[in-house]
Amino acid sequence: MEPAPEDEATRLALAARDGDPVAVAAFVRATQQDVWRLCAALIDRQSADDLTQETYLRALKALPQFAGRSTVRTWLLGIGRRTCADHIRTLTRRRRLDARVHAQPRPTDTPPTDELLAVTDLLARLPAERRAAFVLTQVVGLSYAEAAEVERVAIGTIRSRVARARDDLIAAWSRTATV
């Protein structure tokens, strides 16, 4: 049995959870200002709109699990805090990756060789997930663990994508070498 809602926002969240579309809009209106202020204070005012939207996307997806044991504001602000923390982690990963990319030796201004153009063409033909895993580990030089973090997948997934990318590239290179 659920406890009785303590406040209007919690009552609206429970009604929204139970399928009332009008309650969903009212729930967002009743809590949006608090979520925005939290995001603006934890990150910055320029990011607050996007982070507030992301918080509500997560909250509405998780709303069926909201049991009403605490107020919806407590529950929602916890989601907002985690959304902000994820945002900071993403920014940190991007900065590290940017630093690594910028630390790589710069190509010379000489035109690319035919082999380089062929390799670039072969890479472009790989499925996006395999290409990303291959480039992150074999070109940029990230470890499999770091690439898994960037791609937000398990390390085994990165390993298999790189292995499949290698097989695809070897097969494609063999076909072009015989032509």
N, C-alpha and C positions, 0 to 999 in steps of 0.2 A: 504494500500500500504506500502511495506517495504522500509525503507531508503536504499540508495545505500551503499554497504559495504565499510567501511573506510579503511580496510587493507586486505591483502591477507589471513590471518588466518580466518577472518570473512567471506570472500567470500568462502573459502573452507568449513567452517562450514555450510553455507547456502546451498551449493551444496551437502554436505553430508546429510543434513536434507532432501533435495529433492530426495535422493536415489542414488547419485553417489558414488559407492564403492571406486573408486580411490581417490575421495575427502576425504573420511573418513580417509584413511591411511595418506594422505598428511596433513590433519588437525591435526592428532595426532603428526606427525613428527614436524610440525610447532610450536606446543605449548607444547610438552612434557617436554622440558628442564625447562620452566618457572614453570610448575606444580611441577616437581620434586624438584626444588629449594625451592619452597614454603613449600612443605611437609617436606623437610629436615630441613628447618629453624624453622618450627612450632613444629615439633616432634623430629626427629633425622634422621641421614643419614641411619641408619640400617632399619628404617621403611619406608623410602621414596619411595622405589620401590613399595611396596605393597599398600601404600596409593595413589600413582600416578595411579596405576592400578585401584583401587577402584574409584578414581575420574573419570577416563575415563568411567568406567562401568556406573556410575551414569549419567555422561554427555551425553553419547551416548543414554541412555534410555530417557533422557529429551530433546534431540536434536529436536524432532518434535515441542516442545513448544518454542524453541529459535526463537525470532522474529527479531533479529538483531538490536534492539533499542540501544544497546551498543555494544562495541567490544566484540568479542568472548573471548578474554583474560580476560576481566573484569568478564564476566559471568562464565567462566571456573574456574578462581581463586576463585570466590565465592563458587563454588561447592567444590573446593579443601579445602578451609578453613573450610567449614561445615564437610567435610569428616574427617579432622584432629580433629575437635571438637568432633565428634562422637567417634573417636578412643580414645580420652582422657577420655570421659565419660565411654566407655566400660572398659578401664583399671582401672578406679576408682571403678566401680561396681565389677570387678573381685577381686581387692585388698580387698574391704570391705567383699566380700563373703569369700575369703580365710582367712581373719582375723577371721571371725565368725566361720568358720569350724575348724580352728586351736585352737580357744578358747573353743571348745567343749571338754568335758572330753574324754580322750583317753580310748579305750576299753582295758580291761586287756588282758594279754597274755594267758588266759585260753581258751581252745577250745570252739567254739560256741556251744550253746545248740541246741537240736533238734528243739525247737520252733523258735530260731533265724534263723536257716537254713530254716525252713519252711516259715517264714516271708520274708526272703531275696528272696526265690524262688517265692513267691507270688508277690512281688514287681517287680521282673524281668519279670513276665508275663503281667504286665500292659502295655498298649500302651505307647510309649516314652513320649508323651506330658502329659498324666495323671501322669505317674511316676515322671516326673520332677516337676510338680506342687505339687504333694503330698510330695515328698522328701524335696523340698525347704521350704514348709510351715510347715509340720508336723515333719520332722526329723531335718532339719537344723535350723528351728525356724524363718524364715523370715516372715514378715507380707505379707498379700496378695498383697499389693501395691508394696512391694519390689520384691516379686516373679514375679509380672507382669512386672516390669521394667527389671529384669534379662531375662525373657523369651520374652520380647518385644511384649507383648499382653495386651489387656485390662484387668482390674482387675476382671471384670465379667467373663471373660474367665478362669482366674485362679480359681475363686470360683467354676465354673461349673466343671472344670477338677478335682479339689480336691473332690468335692461331688461325681462325677462319680467314681473316684478312690476308695473312701471309699466304695461305693456300690459294686464295683467289688471285693475289698478285702474281704468284709464281706461275699459275696456270695461264693467266692473261699474258704475262711476259713471254712465256713459251710460245703462245699462239702468235704474238707479234714478231718474235725472233725467226720463226719459220716462214713468215710471209715475205 
